[in-house]
Amino acid sequence: MTINCKGTLVDLTKPKVMGILNVTPDSFFDGGKYKNERDILVQAEKMLSEGATFIDVGAYSSRPGAKHISEEEELQRMLPVVELLIKSFPEIIISVDSFRSRIVEESINAGAAIINDISGGKMDAQMFETVAKLQVPYIMMHMQGTPQNMQQNPQYENVVTEVVSFFAEQLFKLRQLKVNDVIIDVGFGFGKTLNQNYELLKRLSMFKRLNAPILTGVSRKSMLYKLLGITPQEALSATTVANTIALLNGTHILRVHDVKEAVEAVKIVEQL
């Protein structure tokens, strides 16, 4: 199982780690941490040296209830960071975390390699055509609602079957457009209750039937810290436990704030 990132084939048979780099002032865990070039480069270098295969750059905070920002503002945050990282680390594989087709197109043209869309193509009618035109790997996440309202009252008859059928439908559309490299992300914390998140984690292996690599992003999320009555800052051990469960259930990519610990989890599970 491989994905083509700017001509480099990345083998996902052994799980890989994606480091999160949020250049937003209000993300739930690291908002406002990486404001200047030096801080951004130090963090990117740290994650790459610890074993991250991908760096996921986000310029729009998608935490529950986050402030909506304009396309222009998102672009002004995103593009200089993509350009800075490409210049400083020519071999870097950047994933662009955006649901807007214009942002991802300009970022890919600036040197990014992967699109990471929290809306799974639902918030921009041009997204799938843009992915098909660019022919880059596409991470498609499931979200009920929008970041502004998704956690108000998530409703499902059966969360696992509904998320599976969402992916089946969207994958069909993408394959009609000749998009080859699609990665699926069940969207932990995006329009799901605490119990629904754990149901998805428990049954993650069911998503293998879709024949697409699986990305899991549970790093320091509320499904962990609310359950344990702790803060996101205290949720590193819980993140490692959840990542390990996800790996045992067939995850191919872990999207994390803490690369070193995720790489260690991968090594231990691989040793089994």
GIMORA-V338036 format. One line per field, one symbol per residue. ss: DSSP state (H for helix, E for strand, C for the rest). phi: phi as a letter, one per 40 degrees, with the letter a starting at -180 (. if undefined). A space follows every 50 residues. Layout:
ss->???
phi->???
//
This chain:
ss->CEEEECCEEEECCCCEEEEEEECCCCCCCCCCCCCCHHHHHHHHHHHHHC CCCEEEEECCCCCCCCCCCCHHHHHHHHHHHHHHHHHHCCCCCEEEECCC HHHHHHHHHCCCCEEEECCCCCCCCCHHHHHHHHCCEEEEECCCCCCCCC CCCCCCCCHHHHHHHHHHHHHHHHHHCCCCCEEEECCCCCCCCHHHHHHH HHCHHHHHHHCCEEEECCCCCHHHHHHHCCCHHHCHHHHHHHHHHHHHCC CCEEEECCHHHHHHHHHHHHHC
phi->.bbcbfgccbccdcdbbbccbcbbcbccbbdgcbcbdccccccccccccc hccbbbcbbbcbcdgcccbcccccccccdccdccccccbdccbcbbcabb cccccccccchcbbbbbccfgcbaccccccccccfbdbcbbcacgbdcbc ccacbacadccccdcdcdcccdcccccgcccbbbbcgdgbgacdccdccc ccbdccccccfbdbbbbbdfccdcccccgbbdccbcccccccccccccch cbbbbacbcdcccccccccccc
//
